[in-house]
Amino acid sequence: MQFFGRLVETLNTVSNLFANPYRVREVPLSEYAPHNKVMDDGRVVLYRTVHSWDCLLISPSTPQNAFRLFQVSSEVEARTVFLQFAQKMRPFYEIASDSLKLDTVQQLTDCLRSHPDWPLAHVAVEMGMKESFRHNHIMSCINDTETEEGITPLHLACKKGDIDCICELVEGCGVRLDIADKNRETVFHYAAKLSSCQIIELLSKQRSIGVNHLSNNGETPLHIACRLGRADVVKSLLQCQASCNIVGSHGYPIHTSMKFIQVGCAEAILEADSKQVHSEDTCYGGTPLHWAKKAEMIRLLINHGCSLNYLSKTGETALHIMVKRERFECALALLVHGADTNIKGESGNTPLHLAMKLDNLELIKALIVFGADVKSPNDFGESPGLIAARHSKGYDDILGIATVLGSLSKGMDVPDADGYRHRRYDRLLCLDGGGIRGLVLIQLLIAIEQTAGRPIRELFDWISGTSTGGILALAIVHGKSMEYLRCLYFRMKDEVFKGSRPFSSVPLEEFLKKEFGENTKMTDVIKPKVMVTGTLADRHPGELHLFRNYDPPELQHDPPYLRTAEFQALTQPKDQLVWRAARCSGAAPTYFRPMGRFLDGGLLANNPTLDALTEIHEYNQNLKRKGRENQVKRLGIVVSLGTGKPPQVPVSSVDVFRPSNPWELAKTVFGARELGKMVVDCCTDSDGRAVDRARAWCEMVDIPYFRLNSQLKTDVMLDEINDTILVNMLWDTQIYIHQERKRIQELAHFLLSA
């Protein structure tokens, strides 16, 4: 029986030697009573058995059992590892309030074997044994860097994200935060990589230069956070005195935010230090605007006051860069905020030169629409037009636009100033409705201004408008430039046409208040006279109402309808707010909610020409009745501008009938939809017979009549926000301006000589 017991013991020993010899096991001390104790150091003891060398960890709390740390066959290995375990395990079992658990001992021995050169403090962090930091042996190496990576215990704790160890090291042990590893990274770099605000907040309890240390990769912790896109970490680092003014491999931290398209990080930096918007990278001398890759980042920088037309060391503005990189959205964002399209950069090239070389028609169209000069020569005497002749597929169209823009920008010979100031006749401008297609109106007005050489406000005595035309009419009267309004419309659309229809009225109202003033009255500006249409919708049938900046004429005829109820009295111009008048005129059904009792003026007068003519006639008749004939001026010219004509398309059916089967039901539904659309379009049509009637009225009283309305290649929705579609719409308008250049010149002559 004793023989079999020894045989089993031998077999177990041999099997352990072939298995993991360093697997920790709990064994009875009585098994080692007959064997020799070879080495003894505190609680770690080495025994020599018949078949192996066994190392035990003895615990006073369990004197009958012990942990066998290893069982090996080599004496050299046994003695070497014993010395390592005996020396390095002592602080851990001495500081432990209770005896160590088997799993803990196993992890500890594995760690000591895996990292034999690690100081004890690193082992403590790896084990998560924060209580052991209080031991003198561990405290003595609390800032050591004797590892392959050259990291301190705090580096390791940050790498592991061990909040408890970090807290103990920072608050209880007074570790240094400025020590860098072999890559010259401090604990703040590690925290930034881990994207842990909590760790950064713990580290910030000690003031340290480590937060601004530049690594071998050319990054401070702030650079890393910007590259990774952790805006919350950026904010935490900035609160921890991280500097925005340290140059790294990608420039300043804000340049890194731009390069890696991290808007939130850039915003956090600009909130902390708005001057960063002007910082230049050391390599190219580019500002953050040059590094931007998204339109929203450009808008952020512009809102913080960046310089739109700043030339870098390489002689390039941000617009040059966006064109070179073919970033259409970014280029348009710069254009709509007023970037100079004709500024010359390297070799005298304008952005249009670069777009022509790339043969990027989208960018070419956008640049020309926003005023790029096709004839401007570079240092080699090459104009964009010449480059287009060599490279561009749209050569004919581009040269055509170049011609008209060149001729329009020169202006006309203006009649003598005295004759211009003392005009004999009044001039009327009428602006159709059409939502975002008001951009067409602006482009036409710019062409008229360039040809006449005078602002629109000085060219007309009466201005009427409906919906978007009404907003523009009020903007003209209040001195807004056409170029400003074009940019404004592009910027405004994304704020106003947000979400689904009907859109919230708040952004539109805030936009109107900002542009016209919250308390500006209609009568605050009295010249030129303006009339803006609205529809009174608190009655049936609805009535046309004109918002004026002058007292309305007193009518002598009877009311058109027999009233069955009393309606709220209308306010007088001196009490009407400009922004409210604009909002009422633009309250298009299904797009925006009514403004009080008012709906969009386009329901009754989308082309306001005849209503404006009627109003002027009634105004003059009223002057005559009051004996003020000397103040009456007859009209000398009528100018009517449209928002673009969509192409005609076929309609298969507008038949609506009582269906008798599912197929007929489908046909009826389709017909009803087409019929409804046709009815709405006919009621709000600003071309066709509306123009014919206005032209005939003017011819009967011998008044020159000019109607300008570009033909669009596609139907553009009133709430369109796609920049490419809108640029193409303006491109169609520029082609139309080129085709009608002689009429525009004739119109300018009439305006200047009337």
Secondary structure, 3 states (H helix, E strand, C coil): CHHHHHHHHHHHHHHHHHCCCCCCEEEEHHHHCCCEEEEEECCEEEEECCCCEEEEEECCCCCCEEEEEEEECCHHHHHHHHHHHHHHHHHHHHHCCCCCCHHHHHHHHHHHHHCCCCCHHHHHHHHCCHHHHHCHHHHCCCCCCCCCCCCCHHHHHHHHCCHHHHHHHHHHCCCCCCCCCCCCCCHHHHHHHHCCHHHHHHHCCCCCHHHHCCCCCCCCHHHHHHHHCCHHHHHHHHHCCCCCCCCECCECHHHHHHHCCCHHHHHHHHHHCHHHHHCCCCCCCCCHHHHCCCHHHHHHHHHCCCCCCCCCCCCCCHHHHHHHCCCHHHHHHHHCCCCCCCCCCHHHCCHHHHHHHHCCHHHHHHHHHCCCCCCCCCCCCCCHHHHHHHHCCCHHHHHHHHHHHHHHHHCCCCCCHHHHHCCCCEEEEEECCCHHHHHHHHHHHHHHHHHHCCCHHHHCCEEEEECHHHHHHHHHHCCCCHHHHHHHHHHHHHHHCCCCCCCCHHHHHHHHHHHHCCCCEHHHCCCCEEEEEEEECCCCCCEEEEEECCCCCCCCCCCCCCCCCCCCCCCCHHHCEHHHHHHHHCCCCCCCCCECCEEECHHHHCCCHHHHHHHHHHHHHHHHHCCCHHHCCCEEEEEEECCCECCCCCCCCCCCCCCCCHHHHHHHHHHHHHHHHHHHHHHCCCCCHHHHHHHHHHHHCCCCEEEECCECCCCCCCCCCCHHHHHHHHHHHHHHHHHCHHHHHHHHHHHHHC
